[in-house]
Amino acid sequence: MKKFSVFAVLAALLVFYPLRAQNKGDMVISGSLGLSGTTTHSSLRYSSSSMDSRESSVAPGAFEFSIMPEFGYFVLDRLEFDVSIGYSLSRSESTGTWQGKNLFTFMHVVTVNPGLVYHLPICEKFYYTPAFHLNVGGGVQNVQDGGRDGISTTGQGFGVFGFSISALAFEIKPTEHFAISLSAGEFSYGLVTASEKVTSGDESVRSRATVNVVELGLNLGATIGFKYYF
């Protein structure tokens, strides 16, 4: 209730000057940037009547970085076609060590995400903005392993296809060029496929793996973004 009241007051107070609606030919830029990581610090203390010693260690954990610039163009009044290009890098927690060096699994993913957004005015400066987006791209997973010749890396490519539907999405436009977007959940489907062919002499073996991911989220603490219209 408190979050809803703050949101309602914000929407009511953003009355700076009259605005035009999102019209055919308008353009908008937006995007997202994410960064997260963990590190584990451990310490041990050994004590007895004859000795007292301490040991400490630092283990790097999972790490993630993502960036996704977005451009939108209004093909019709209130109907926006947008496209974003996303890149993400993720590193797993340490999968082991080799001569004191941590081993990791790295994943690089690049996607192109076209979509449509409809801007339905609810009241002045406040819009309901349901959206549909496709996600097409690919990536590579690099797995580190230690052996007699040092640390080696095995790469595995994969393809990505999916779509998402944002049914609980809104936008506040306090000025003609600036907007605040709020999303409270979406339905998404993703398909990841990977194939590999191993040849030995005149024989070959081809393997293929497919992963389906379905997500339905409802977030009462809305995700907030920013847009610039021009």
C-alpha positions as CSV (number, residue, x, y, z in Angstrom):
1,M,0.0,0.0,0.0
2,K,2.8,2.4,0.8
3,K,4.6,1.8,-2.5
4,F,1.3,2.3,-4.4
5,S,0.6,5.6,-2.6
6,V,4.1,7.0,-3.3
7,F,3.8,6.0,-7.0
8,A,0.3,7.7,-7.2
9,V,1.6,10.9,-5.6
10,L,4.6,11.0,-8.0
11,A,2.3,10.6,-11.0
12,A,0.0,13.3,-9.8
13,L,2.8,15.8,-9.0
14,L,4.6,15.6,-12.4
15,V,2.7,18.4,-14.0
16,F,5.3,20.8,-15.5
17,Y,3.7,21.8,-18.8
18,P,1.4,20.3,-21.5
19,L,3.0,17.5,-23.5
20,R,2.3,16.0,-26.9
21,A,1.7,12.3,-27.1
22,Q,4.1,9.8,-28.7
23,N,3.5,10.6,-32.4
24,K,4.6,9.0,-35.6
25,G,8.2,9.9,-36.3
26,D,9.3,10.4,-32.7
27,M,12.4,8.6,-31.6
28,V,13.6,7.5,-28.2
29,I,16.8,6.1,-26.7
30,S,17.2,4.0,-23.6
31,G,19.3,1.0,-22.4
32,S,20.5,-0.9,-19.4
33,L,23.8,-1.6,-17.7
34,G,24.4,-4.2,-15.0
35,L,27.4,-5.3,-12.9
36,S,27.6,-7.8,-10.0
37,G,30.1,-10.0,-8.3
38,T,31.0,-11.9,-5.1
39,T,34.2,-12.7,-3.3
40,T,34.5,-15.1,-0.3
41,H,37.0,-14.5,2.5
42,S,37.8,-17.4,4.7
43,S,39.9,-17.7,7.8
44,L,40.9,-20.6,10.1
45,R,42.6,-20.5,13.5
46,Y,44.4,-23.5,15.0
47,S,45.1,-23.4,18.7
48,S,46.5,-25.9,21.2
49,S,48.7,-25.9,24.2
50,S,51.8,-25.7,22.0
51,M,50.8,-23.6,19.0
52,D,48.4,-20.9,17.8
53,S,48.3,-20.2,14.1
54,R,45.9,-18.6,11.6
55,E,45.3,-19.2,7.9
56,S,43.2,-17.0,5.5
57,S,42.2,-17.3,1.9
58,V,40.3,-15.3,-0.7
59,A,38.2,-17.1,-3.3
60,P,36.7,-15.0,-6.2
61,G,33.1,-15.9,-6.8
62,A,30.6,-15.4,-9.6
63,F,30.8,-12.3,-11.7
64,E,28.3,-10.8,-14.2
65,F,28.4,-7.8,-16.6
66,S,25.7,-6.8,-19.1
67,I,25.1,-3.8,-21.4
68,M,22.1,-3.2,-23.7
69,P,21.6,0.1,-25.6
70,E,18.1,0.5,-27.1
71,F,16.7,2.7,-29.9
72,G,13.0,3.2,-30.6
73,Y,11.0,4.7,-33.5
74,F,7.3,5.4,-33.6
75,V,6.0,3.9,-36.8
76,L,2.5,5.0,-35.9
77,D,1.0,7.3,-33.3
78,R,1.5,5.5,-29.9
79,L,3.1,2.4,-31.6
80,E,6.9,2.2,-31.1
81,F,9.2,-0.2,-32.8
82,D,12.4,-0.7,-30.9
83,V,15.6,-2.7,-31.1
84,S,18.3,-3.3,-28.7
85,I,21.7,-5.1,-28.9
86,G,22.7,-6.9,-25.7
87,Y,26.0,-8.3,-24.6
88,S,26.6,-10.2,-21.3
89,L,29.7,-11.8,-19.7
90,S,29.3,-14.1,-16.8
91,R,31.9,-16.0,-14.8
92,S,31.1,-18.9,-12.6
93,E,32.4,-19.5,-9.1
94,S,35.8,-21.2,-9.1
95,T,35.4,-24.8,-10.4
96,G,38.8,-25.9,-9.0
97,T,42.4,-24.9,-8.9
98,W,45.6,-25.7,-10.8
99,Q,48.9,-24.9,-9.1
100,G,47.2,-22.3,-6.9
101,K,45.3,-20.7,-9.8
102,N,41.5,-20.6,-9.8
103,L,39.7,-22.2,-12.8
104,F,36.4,-20.8,-14.1
105,T,33.7,-21.2,-16.7
106,F,33.1,-18.0,-18.8
107,M,30.0,-17.3,-20.9
108,H,29.7,-14.6,-23.6
109,V,26.3,-13.9,-25.1
110,V,25.2,-11.4,-27.8
111,T,21.6,-10.9,-28.7
112,V,19.5,-8.7,-31.0
113,N,16.1,-7.8,-29.6
114,P,13.5,-6.2,-31.8
115,G,10.0,-5.5,-30.4
116,L,6.8,-3.5,-30.4
117,V,5.5,-1.2,-27.6
118,Y,2.1,0.4,-27.5
119,H,1.6,3.6,-25.5
120,L,-1.9,3.8,-24.2
121,P,-2.6,7.1,-22.3
122,I,-4.3,6.6,-19.0
123,C,-4.1,10.2,-17.9
124,E,-1.9,13.2,-18.5
125,K,1.8,12.1,-18.5
126,F,0.9,8.5,-17.5
127,Y,0.8,5.7,-20.0
128,Y,0.2,1.9,-20.1
129,T,3.0,0.4,-22.3
130,P,2.5,-3.4,-23.0
131,A,5.4,-4.8,-25.1
132,F,6.4,-7.8,-27.1
133,H,10.1,-8.6,-27.9
134,L,12.0,-11.2,-29.7
135,N,15.5,-12.4,-28.6
136,V,17.8,-13.8,-31.2
137,G,21.6,-14.3,-30.8
138,G,24.3,-16.7,-29.7
139,G,27.3,-17.1,-27.5
140,V,30.1,-19.3,-26.4
141,Q,30.9,-21.1,-23.2
142,N,34.6,-21.4,-22.3
143,V,35.5,-24.0,-19.7
144,Q,39.0,-23.8,-18.1
145,D,40.8,-27.0,-17.0
146,G,44.3,-27.7,-15.7
147,G,46.6,-30.4,-17.0
148,R,50.1,-31.4,-17.7
149,D,50.6,-28.6,-20.2
150,G,49.0,-25.9,-18.1
151,I,45.5,-24.4,-18.1
152,S,43.5,-25.2,-21.3
153,T,40.2,-23.8,-22.4
154,T,37.5,-25.7,-24.2
155,G,34.9,-23.6,-26.1
156,Q,31.3,-24.6,-26.9
157,G,29.1,-22.4,-29.1
158,F,25.3,-22.1,-28.7
159,G,22.4,-20.3,-30.2
160,V,19.7,-18.3,-28.4
161,F,16.1,-17.7,-29.4
162,G,13.2,-16.5,-27.3
163,F,10.5,-13.9,-26.7
164,S,9.0,-11.9,-23.9
165,I,5.7,-10.2,-23.1
166,S,5.5,-7.3,-20.7
167,A,1.9,-7.0,-19.6
168,L,2.5,-4.9,-16.5
169,A,4.5,-2.0,-17.9
170,F,3.9,1.8,-17.5
171,E,5.6,5.0,-18.3
172,I,5.6,8.5,-16.7
173,K,6.5,11.4,-18.9
174,P,7.2,14.5,-16.8
175,T,8.7,16.5,-19.7
176,E,8.5,16.2,-23.4
177,H,11.9,14.6,-23.8
178,F,12.3,12.6,-20.6
179,A,10.3,9.6,-19.4
180,I,10.5,7.1,-16.5
181,S,9.5,3.5,-17.3
182,L,8.2,1.0,-14.7
183,S,7.9,-2.8,-15.2
184,A,6.3,-5.1,-12.7
185,G,6.8,-8.4,-14.4
186,E,6.8,-10.3,-17.6
187,F,6.4,-13.7,-19.3
188,S,9.4,-15.0,-21.2
189,Y,10.4,-18.1,-23.1
190,G,14.0,-18.9,-24.1
191,L,15.5,-21.7,-26.3
192,V,19.2,-22.4,-26.1
193,T,20.7,-25.0,-28.5
194,A,24.2,-26.3,-28.8
195,S,25.7,-28.9,-31.2
196,E,29.1,-30.5,-31.5
197,K,30.8,-32.8,-34.0
198,V,33.7,-35.0,-33.1
199,T,35.7,-36.7,-35.9
200,S,38.1,-39.5,-35.5
201,G,39.5,-41.0,-38.7
202,D,36.6,-41.8,-41.0
203,E,34.1,-41.8,-38.1
204,S,32.2,-38.8,-36.7
205,V,29.8,-38.3,-33.8
206,R,27.4,-35.3,-33.6
207,S,25.7,-34.3,-30.4
208,R,23.0,-31.7,-29.8
209,A,21.6,-30.3,-26.6
210,T,18.4,-28.1,-26.2
211,V,17.4,-26.2,-23.1
212,N,13.9,-24.6,-22.8
213,V,13.5,-21.8,-20.2
214,V,10.1,-20.5,-19.2
215,E,9.7,-17.6,-16.7
216,L,6.7,-15.8,-15.3
217,G,7.5,-13.0,-12.9
218,L,5.4,-10.6,-10.9
219,N,7.5,-8.1,-9.1
220,L,5.7,-5.8,-6.6
221,G,8.8,-3.6,-6.4
222,A,8.8,-2.3,-10.0
223,T,11.9,-2.2,-12.1
224,I,12.6,1.4,-13.1
225,G,14.2,2.7,-16.3
226,F,14.8,6.0,-18.0
227,K,14.1,7.1,-21.6
228,Y,15.0,10.2,-23.7
229,Y,12.7,11.3,-26.5
230,F,13.8,13.4,-29.5
